[in-house]
Amino acid sequence: QAGLENLVDGVEPPDPDRLRTMLKQGERLGRLVTQLLDLSRLESGAIPLQRSAFEVRPVLEDAADESRLHAPHVQVSVSVEEPGLVADGDPERVHQVVANLLENAIRHSPTGGKVEVRARPEKGRVAIEVLDEGPGIPEEEASRVFERFYRADTARSSSVGGAGLGLAIARWIVDLHGGDIRAERRLPTGCRMVVL
């Protein structure tokens, strides 16, 4: 805000790098407000699920395409084990879950790293996994990462990290579907988020 005030008042000349930083801060605040509103609506039951049978791949591809726009430093791939795999649920909300998991995975991935989104049939349902090559989540914190505002240790947080709402929202949506979401360590390094 101070930077913008200086620009408006003519105290400092416009600088593309500074403007980019301010834009990122504005986008981050916008995401935070959206996440808070989503969480509030989910908790109050104001967001009903619009369940239907839907093809999984297009939902995953859309979420991956969006994430690639914001993460040119990370490779994002999608693989679906069974062609034409169909799930029962709210495709818009499943997209939101995958987008939140991707945002989290990308945030913790090294430059040049790979993030994978996988889907496969499992026990009459569809399992979706998001895998990254980041530092991973300590085993003792794996269940806590889905709590509101929780941020794991310094290996999973940074000054540009999230507010700790994306995974909480993902869990709410998965719970509404009667599903399960969990975080697992990935060897030799990284994290695997599993939605079933």
PyRosetta script that sets phi, psi and omega in degrees:
from pyrosetta import init, pose_from_sequence

init()
pose = pose_from_sequence("QAGLENLVDGVEPPDPDRLRTMLKQGERLGRLVTQLLDLSRLESGAIPLQRSAFEVRPVLEDAADESRLHAPHVQVSVSVEEPGLVADGDPERVHQVVANLLENAIRHSPTGGKVEVRARPEKGRVAIEVLDEGPGIPEEEASRVFERFYRADTARSSSVGGAGLGLAIARWIVDLHGGDIRAERRLPTGCRMVVL")
pose.set_psi(1, -43.2)
pose.set_omega(1, 179.1)
pose.set_phi(2, -61.8)
pose.set_psi(2, -40.0)
pose.set_omega(2, 178.3)
pose.set_phi(3, -61.2)
pose.set_psi(3, -42.8)
pose.set_omega(3, 178.3)
pose.set_phi(4, -65.8)
pose.set_psi(4, -40.4)
pose.set_omega(4, 178.3)
pose.set_phi(5, -61.2)
pose.set_psi(5, -40.5)
pose.set_omega(5, 178.2)
pose.set_phi(6, -63.6)
pose.set_psi(6, -38.2)
pose.set_omega(6, 177.9)
pose.set_phi(7, -66.8)
pose.set_psi(7, -46.3)
pose.set_omega(7, -179.2)
pose.set_phi(8, -62.9)
pose.set_psi(8, -40.2)
pose.set_omega(8, -178.6)
pose.set_phi(9, -79.5)
pose.set_psi(9, -5.2)
pose.set_omega(9, 179.7)
pose.set_phi(10, 77.4)
pose.set_psi(10, 13.1)
pose.set_omega(10, 179.4)
pose.set_phi(11, -70.1)
pose.set_psi(11, -35.4)
pose.set_omega(11, 179.3)
pose.set_phi(12, -128.4)
pose.set_psi(12, 145.0)
pose.set_omega(12, 177.2)
pose.set_phi(13, -76.9)
pose.set_psi(13, 154.5)
pose.set_omega(13, 176.7)
pose.set_phi(14, -61.4)
pose.set_psi(14, 136.8)
pose.set_omega(14, 179.6)
pose.set_phi(15, -131.9)
pose.set_psi(15, 123.4)
pose.set_omega(15, -176.2)
pose.set_phi(16, -54.8)
pose.set_psi(16, -40.7)
pose.set_omega(16, -179.9)
pose.set_phi(17, -64.9)
pose.set_psi(17, -43.8)
pose.set_omega(17, 179.4)
pose.set_phi(18, -65.7)
pose.set_psi(18, -39.9)
pose.set_omega(18, 178.6)
pose.set_phi(19, -64.2)
pose.set_psi(19, -39.7)
pose.set_omega(19, 177.0)
pose.set_phi(20, -61.5)
pose.set_psi(20, -42.4)
pose.set_omega(20, 178.7)
pose.set_phi(21, -62.2)
pose.set_psi(21, -43.6)
pose.set_omega(21, 179.1)
pose.set_phi(22, -64.4)
pose.set_psi(22, -39.0)
pose.set_omega(22, 177.3)
pose.set_phi(23, -61.7)
pose.set_psi(23, -44.3)
pose.set_omega(23, 178.4)
pose.set_phi(24, -60.5)
pose.set_psi(24, -40.5)
pose.set_omega(24, 178.4)
pose.set_phi(25, -64.7)
pose.set_psi(25, -41.1)
pose.set_omega(25, 177.3)
pose.set_phi(26, -63.3)
pose.set_psi(26, -42.5)
pose.set_omega(26, 177.8)
pose.set_phi(27, -63.3)
pose.set_psi(27, -40.2)
pose.set_omega(27, -179.9)
pose.set_phi(28, -64.2)
pose.set_psi(28, -42.2)
pose.set_omega(28, 177.0)
pose.set_phi(29, -63.8)
pose.set_psi(29, -40.4)
pose.set_omega(29, 177.9)
pose.set_phi(30, -61.0)
pose.set_psi(30, -43.1)
pose.set_omega(30, 177.7)
pose.set_phi(31, -62.8)
pose.set_psi(31, -40.2)
pose.set_omega(31, -179.7)
pose.set_phi(32, -62.5)
pose.set_psi(32, -45.2)
pose.set_omega(32, 179.0)
pose.set_phi(33, -61.9)
pose.set_psi(33, -45.3)
pose.set_omega(33, 179.0)
pose.set_phi(34, -60.3)
pose.set_psi(34, -43.4)
pose.set_omega(34, 179.8)
pose.set_phi(35, -64.8)
pose.set_psi(35, -41.8)
pose.set_omega(35, 178.5)
pose.set_phi(36, -62.5)
pose.set_psi(36, -42.3)
pose.set_omega(36, 178.1)
pose.set_phi(37, -64.7)
pose.set_psi(37, -43.8)
pose.set_omega(37, 178.4)
pose.set_phi(38, -60.2)
pose.set_psi(38, -45.2)
pose.set_omega(38, -178.9)
pose.set_phi(39, -63.1)
pose.set_psi(39, -42.7)
pose.set_omega(39, 178.9)
pose.set_phi(40, -61.5)
pose.set_psi(40, -44.2)
pose.set_omega(40, 179.8)
pose.set_phi(41, -66.1)
pose.set_psi(41, -41.0)
pose.set_omega(41, 179.2)
pose.set_phi(42, -62.2)
pose.set_psi(42, -44.2)
pose.set_omega(42, -178.4)
pose.set_phi(43, -64.8)
pose.set_psi(43, -34.7)
pose.set_omega(43, -177.5)
pose.set_phi(44, -85.4)
pose.set_psi(44, -6.2)
pose.set_omega(44, -179.0)
pose.set_phi(45, 78.2)
pose.set_psi(45, 15.4)
pose.set_omega(45, -177.3)
pose.set_phi(46, -77.7)
pose.set_psi(46, -8.8)
pose.set_omega(46, 178.3)
pose.set_phi(47, -110.4)
pose.set_psi(47, 94.7)
pose.set_omega(47, 178.0)
pose.set_phi(48, -74.6)
pose.set_psi(48, 150.0)
pose.set_omega(48, 176.3)
pose.set_phi(49, -79.5)
pose.set_psi(49, 139.0)
pose.set_omega(49, 175.0)
pose.set_phi(50, -107.4)
pose.set_psi(50, 78.2)
pose.set_omega(50, -173.4)
pose.set_phi(51, -74.5)
pose.set_psi(51, 142.4)
pose.set_omega(51, 174.8)
pose.set_phi(52, -163.8)
pose.set_psi(52, 167.8)
pose.set_omega(52, 172.6)
pose.set_phi(53, -81.1)
pose.set_psi(53, 129.8)
pose.set_omega(53, -179.0)
pose.set_phi(54, -141.3)
pose.set_psi(54, 152.2)
pose.set_omega(54, 177.6)
pose.set_phi(55, -77.1)
pose.set_psi(55, 132.6)
pose.set_omega(55, -171.8)
pose.set_phi(56, -73.2)
pose.set_psi(56, -45.1)
pose.set_omega(56, -173.0)
pose.set_phi(57, -54.1)
pose.set_psi(57, -49.0)
pose.set_omega(57, -178.5)
pose.set_phi(58, -59.8)
pose.set_psi(58, -34.5)
pose.set_omega(58, 178.5)
pose.set_phi(59, -66.3)
pose.set_psi(59, -44.6)
pose.set_omega(59, 179.3)
pose.set_phi(60, -66.8)
pose.set_psi(60, -41.4)
pose.set_omega(60, -180.0)
pose.set_phi(61, -63.3)
pose.set_psi(61, -40.8)
pose.set_omega(61, 178.7)
pose.set_phi(62, -62.0)
pose.set_psi(62, -45.7)
pose.set_omega(62, 179.6)
pose.set_phi(63, -63.5)
pose.set_psi(63, -40.4)
pose.set_omega(63, 179.5)
pose.set_phi(64, -66.3)
pose.set_psi(64, -42.1)
pose.set_omega(64, 178.7)
pose.set_phi(65, -59.6)
pose.set_psi(65, -43.5)
pose.set_omega(65, 178.7)
pose.set_phi(66, -62.8)
pose.set_psi(66, -42.1)
pose.set_omega(66, -177.9)
pose.set_phi(67, -67.1)
pose.set_psi(67, -33.2)
pose.set_omega(67, 179.4)
pose.set_phi(68, -63.8)
pose.set_psi(68, -30.5)
pose.set_omega(68, 179.1)
pose.set_phi(69, -61.9)
pose.set_psi(69, -34.8)
pose.set_omega(69, -175.7)
pose.set_phi(70, -98.9)
pose.set_psi(70, -1.9)
pose.set_omega(70, -174.3)
pose.set_phi(71, -140.5)
pose.set_psi(71, 64.7)
pose.set_omega(71, -179.9)
pose.set_phi(72, -67.4)
pose.set_psi(72, -13.2)
pose.set_omega(72, -178.3)
pose.set_phi(73, -85.5)
pose.set_psi(73, -3.8)
pose.set_omega(73, -177.2)
pose.set_phi(74, -127.7)
pose.set_psi(74, 140.4)
pose.set_omega(74, 175.4)
pose.set_phi(75, -87.6)
pose.set_psi(75, 128.3)
pose.set_omega(75, 179.2)
pose.set_phi(76, -117.3)
pose.set_psi(76, 123.9)
pose.set_omega(76, -179.6)
pose.set_phi(77, -123.9)
pose.set_psi(77, 154.5)
pose.set_omega(77, 179.2)
pose.set_phi(78, -125.3)
pose.set_psi(78, 132.9)
pose.set_omega(78, 173.0)
pose.set_phi(79, -136.8)
pose.set_psi(79, 134.1)
pose.set_omega(79, 178.7)
pose.set_phi(80, -121.3)
pose.set_psi(80, 121.9)
pose.set_omega(80, -171.5)
pose.set_phi(81, -63.4)
pose.set_psi(81, -34.3)
pose.set_omega(81, -174.3)
pose.set_phi(82, -121.2)
pose.set_psi(82, 119.7)
pose.set_omega(82, 179.2)
pose.set_phi(83, -57.1)
pose.set_psi(83, 138.1)
pose.set_omega(83, 178.8)
pose.set_phi(84, 71.5)
pose.set_psi(84, 18.8)
pose.set_omega(84, -179.0)
pose.set_phi(85, -56.2)
pose.set_psi(85, 129.9)
pose.set_omega(85, -177.2)
pose.set_phi(86, -117.8)
pose.set_psi(86, 139.6)
pose.set_omega(86, 176.9)
pose.set_phi(87, -121.0)
pose.set_psi(87, 160.7)
pose.set_omega(87, 174.6)
pose.set_phi(88, -107.9)
pose.set_psi(88, 119.4)
pose.set_omega(88, 179.6)
pose.set_phi(89, 169.2)
pose.set_psi(89, -169.6)
pose.set_omega(89, 178.1)
pose.set_phi(90, -93.4)
pose.set_psi(90, 106.6)
pose.set_omega(90, -174.4)
pose.set_phi(91, -60.9)
pose.set_psi(91, -33.9)
pose.set_omega(91, 179.2)
pose.set_phi(92, -65.5)
pose.set_psi(92, -41.0)
pose.set_omega(92, -179.3)
pose.set_phi(93, -75.6)
pose.set_psi(93, -34.1)
pose.set_omega(93, 175.7)
pose.set_phi(94, -64.5)
pose.set_psi(94, -39.9)
pose.set_omega(94, 175.6)
pose.set_phi(95, -57.6)
pose.set_psi(95, -43.7)
pose.set_omega(95, -179.7)
pose.set_phi(96, -62.6)
pose.set_psi(96, -41.1)
pose.set_omega(96, 177.5)
pose.set_phi(97, -60.8)
pose.set_psi(97, -50.1)
pose.set_omega(97, -177.7)
pose.set_phi(98, -64.3)
pose.set_psi(98, -41.1)
pose.set_omega(98, 178.8)
pose.set_phi(99, -61.5)
pose.set_psi(99, -41.7)
pose.set_omega(99, 178.7)
pose.set_phi(100, -65.9)
pose.set_psi(100, -41.1)
pose.set_omega(100, 178.6)
pose.set_phi(101, -65.8)
pose.set_psi(101, -39.8)
pose.set_omega(101, 178.1)
pose.set_phi(102, -65.1)
pose.set_psi(102, -44.0)
pose.set_omega(102, 179.2)
pose.set_phi(103, -58.4)
pose.set_psi(103, -43.1)
pose.set_omega(103, 178.8)
pose.set_phi(104, -64.9)
pose.set_psi(104, -45.7)
pose.set_omega(104, -179.0)
pose.set_phi(105, -63.3)
pose.set_psi(105, -42.4)
pose.set_omega(105, -178.8)
pose.set_phi(106, -66.8)
pose.set_psi(106, -40.4)
pose.set_omega(106, -179.5)
pose.set_phi(107, -57.5)
pose.set_psi(107, -33.1)
pose.set_omega(107, -175.3)
pose.set_phi(108, -103.0)
pose.set_psi(108, 8.7)
pose.set_omega(108, -179.7)
pose.set_phi(109, -92.5)
pose.set_psi(109, 143.8)
pose.set_omega(109, 176.8)
pose.set_phi(110, -72.9)
pose.set_psi(110, 158.8)
pose.set_omega(110, 174.7)
pose.set_phi(111, -57.8)
pose.set_psi(111, 131.4)
pose.set_omega(111, -176.8)
pose.set_phi(112, 83.9)
pose.set_psi(112, 0.8)
pose.set_omega(112, -179.3)
pose.set_phi(113, -74.3)
pose.set_psi(113, 171.2)
pose.set_omega(113, 179.9)
pose.set_phi(114, -119.6)
pose.set_psi(114, 137.7)
pose.set_omega(114, 172.5)
pose.set_phi(115, -120.6)
pose.set_psi(115, 130.2)
pose.set_omega(115, -178.4)
pose.set_phi(116, -116.2)
pose.set_psi(116, 139.2)
pose.set_omega(116, 171.1)
pose.set_phi(117, -115.2)
pose.set_psi(117, 123.9)
pose.set_omega(117, -178.1)
pose.set_phi(118, -125.8)
pose.set_psi(118, 148.9)
pose.set_omega(118, 174.5)
pose.set_phi(119, -139.2)
pose.set_psi(119, 144.9)
pose.set_omega(119, 179.4)
pose.set_phi(120, -156.9)
pose.set_psi(120, 155.0)
pose.set_omega(120, 173.8)
pose.set_phi(121, -73.0)
pose.set_psi(121, 141.4)
pose.set_omega(121, 177.6)
pose.set_phi(122, -154.1)
pose.set_psi(122, 119.7)
pose.set_omega(122, 176.5)
pose.set_phi(123, 52.6)
pose.set_psi(123, 44.6)
pose.set_omega(123, 178.0)
pose.set_phi(124, 76.6)
pose.set_psi(124, 5.6)
pose.set_omega(124, 179.0)
pose.set_phi(125, -126.5)
pose.set_psi(125, -172.1)
pose.set_omega(125, 176.1)
pose.set_phi(126, -117.1)
pose.set_psi(126, 126.8)
pose.set_omega(126, 175.2)
pose.set_phi(127, -98.1)
pose.set_psi(127, 131.5)
pose.set_omega(127, 176.6)
pose.set_phi(128, -119.0)
pose.set_psi(128, 132.4)
pose.set_omega(128, 179.1)
pose.set_phi(129, -124.7)
pose.set_psi(129, 142.3)
pose.set_omega(129, 171.1)
pose.set_phi(130, -122.6)
pose.set_psi(130, 119.9)
pose.set_omega(130, -175.6)
pose.set_phi(131, -117.3)
pose.set_psi(131, 137.3)
pose.set_omega(131, 177.4)
pose.set_phi(132, -127.8)
pose.set_psi(132, 174.6)
pose.set_omega(132, -179.9)
pose.set_phi(133, -114.2)
pose.set_psi(133, 23.8)
pose.set_omega(133, -179.9)
pose.set_phi(134, -75.1)
pose.set_psi(134, -164.3)
pose.set_omega(134, -176.9)
pose.set_phi(135, -74.1)
pose.set_psi(135, -12.7)
pose.set_omega(135, -179.8)
pose.set_phi(136, 86.3)
pose.set_psi(136, 174.1)
pose.set_omega(136, 179.5)
pose.set_phi(137, -113.6)
pose.set_psi(137, 127.9)
pose.set_omega(137, 176.7)
pose.set_phi(138, -55.7)
pose.set_psi(138, 140.1)
pose.set_omega(138, -175.5)
pose.set_phi(139, -53.2)
pose.set_psi(139, -39.6)
pose.set_omega(139, -177.7)
pose.set_phi(140, -70.6)
pose.set_psi(140, -12.1)
pose.set_omega(140, -179.3)
pose.set_phi(141, -108.0)
pose.set_psi(141, -2.1)
pose.set_omega(141, -173.6)
pose.set_phi(142, -58.1)
pose.set_psi(142, -37.0)
pose.set_omega(142, -179.5)
pose.set_phi(143, -82.7)
pose.set_psi(143, -23.5)
pose.set_omega(143, -176.4)
pose.set_phi(144, -80.0)
pose.set_psi(144, -19.0)
pose.set_omega(144, -175.7)
pose.set_phi(145, -64.5)
pose.set_psi(145, -14.1)
pose.set_omega(145, 179.4)
pose.set_phi(146, -92.3)
pose.set_psi(146, 2.1)
pose.set_omega(146, 176.6)
pose.set_phi(147, -80.7)
pose.set_psi(147, 147.6)
pose.set_omega(147, 178.4)
pose.set_phi(148, -60.1)
pose.set_psi(148, 136.3)
pose.set_omega(148, 175.7)
pose.set_phi(149, 64.7)
pose.set_psi(149, 6.4)
pose.set_omega(149, 179.4)
pose.set_phi(150, -80.7)
pose.set_psi(150, 133.2)
pose.set_omega(150, 173.7)
pose.set_phi(151, -127.1)
pose.set_psi(151, 130.0)
pose.set_omega(151, -177.8)
pose.set_phi(152, -67.2)
pose.set_psi(152, -177.0)
pose.set_omega(152, -175.3)
pose.set_phi(153, -58.6)
pose.set_psi(153, 179.5)
pose.set_omega(153, -174.2)
pose.set_phi(154, -60.5)
pose.set_psi(154, -20.2)
pose.set_omega(154, 177.3)
pose.set_phi(155, -67.9)
pose.set_psi(155, -24.9)
pose.set_omega(155, -178.1)
pose.set_phi(156, -114.2)
pose.set_psi(156, 9.2)
pose.set_omega(156, 178.9)
pose.set_phi(157, -134.3)
pose.set_psi(157, 159.4)
pose.set_omega(157, 178.7)
pose.set_phi(158, -157.0)
pose.set_psi(158, 174.7)
pose.set_omega(158, -178.9)
pose.set_phi(159, -64.8)
pose.set_psi(159, -19.4)
pose.set_omega(159, 178.4)
pose.set_phi(160, -106.6)
pose.set_psi(160, 17.4)
pose.set_omega(160, -178.1)
pose.set_phi(161, -72.6)
pose.set_psi(161, 177.2)
pose.set_omega(161, -179.3)
pose.set_phi(162, -81.4)
pose.set_psi(162, -175.7)
pose.set_omega(162, -177.6)
pose.set_phi(163, -92.3)
pose.set_psi(163, -1.4)
pose.set_omega(163, -178.9)
pose.set_phi(164, 82.9)
pose.set_psi(164, 28.9)
pose.set_omega(164, -179.8)
pose.set_phi(165, -113.9)
pose.set_psi(165, -28.3)
pose.set_omega(165, -175.1)
pose.set_phi(166, -57.3)
pose.set_psi(166, -45.7)
pose.set_omega(166, -179.5)
pose.set_phi(167, -72.8)
pose.set_psi(167, -31.8)
pose.set_omega(167, 176.0)
pose.set_phi(168, -64.8)
pose.set_psi(168, -41.8)
pose.set_omega(168, 177.8)
pose.set_phi(169, -65.0)
pose.set_psi(169, -42.8)
pose.set_omega(169, 178.1)
pose.set_phi(170, -57.4)
pose.set_psi(170, -44.2)
pose.set_omega(170, -179.6)
pose.set_phi(171, -63.9)
pose.set_psi(171, -41.6)
pose.set_omega(171, 178.5)
pose.set_phi(172, -58.7)
pose.set_psi(172, -46.2)
pose.set_omega(172, -178.2)
pose.set_phi(173, -65.1)
pose.set_psi(173, -43.3)
pose.set_omega(173, 178.8)
pose.set_phi(174, -63.5)
pose.set_psi(174, -42.0)
pose.set_omega(174, 177.6)
pose.set_phi(175, -60.3)
pose.set_psi(175, -42.0)
pose.set_omega(175, 178.6)
pose.set_phi(176, -60.4)
pose.set_psi(176, -30.7)
pose.set_omega(176, 177.9)
pose.set_phi(177, -82.4)
pose.set_psi(177, -4.6)
pose.set_omega(177, -177.1)
pose.set_phi(178, 76.2)
pose.set_psi(178, 22.4)
pose.set_omega(178, -178.0)
pose.set_phi(179, -102.1)
pose.set_psi(179, -166.3)
pose.set_omega(179, -177.5)
pose.set_phi(180, -136.4)
pose.set_psi(180, 143.0)
pose.set_omega(180, 176.0)
pose.set_phi(181, -133.5)
pose.set_psi(181, 138.5)
pose.set_omega(181, -179.5)
pose.set_phi(182, -150.2)
pose.set_psi(182, 158.3)
pose.set_omega(182, 177.2)
pose.set_phi(183, -109.8)
pose.set_psi(183, 136.3)
pose.set_omega(183, 178.7)
pose.set_phi(184, -130.9)
pose.set_psi(184, 152.7)
pose.set_omega(184, 173.1)
pose.set_phi(185, -73.5)
pose.set_psi(185, 147.0)
pose.set_omega(185, 176.7)
pose.set_phi(186, -119.5)
pose.set_psi(186, 127.5)
pose.set_omega(186, -178.1)
pose.set_phi(187, -97.1)
pose.set_psi(187, 142.1)
pose.set_omega(187, 7.3)
pose.set_phi(188, -80.1)
pose.set_psi(188, -21.3)
pose.set_omega(188, 177.9)
pose.set_phi(189, -151.6)
pose.set_psi(189, 153.6)
pose.set_omega(189, 176.5)
pose.set_phi(190, 119.1)
pose.set_psi(190, -174.7)
pose.set_omega(190, -177.9)
pose.set_phi(191, -133.9)
pose.set_psi(191, 147.3)
pose.set_omega(191, 175.0)
pose.set_phi(192, -122.9)
pose.set_psi(192, 117.5)
pose.set_omega(192, 173.7)
pose.set_phi(193, -98.3)
pose.set_psi(193, 127.9)
pose.set_omega(193, -176.0)
pose.set_phi(194, -119.2)
pose.set_psi(194, 127.2)
pose.set_omega(194, 175.7)
pose.set_phi(195, -117.5)
pose.set_psi(195, 128.6)
pose.set_omega(195, 179.9)
pose.set_phi(196, -133.6)
pose.dump_pdb("model.pdb")
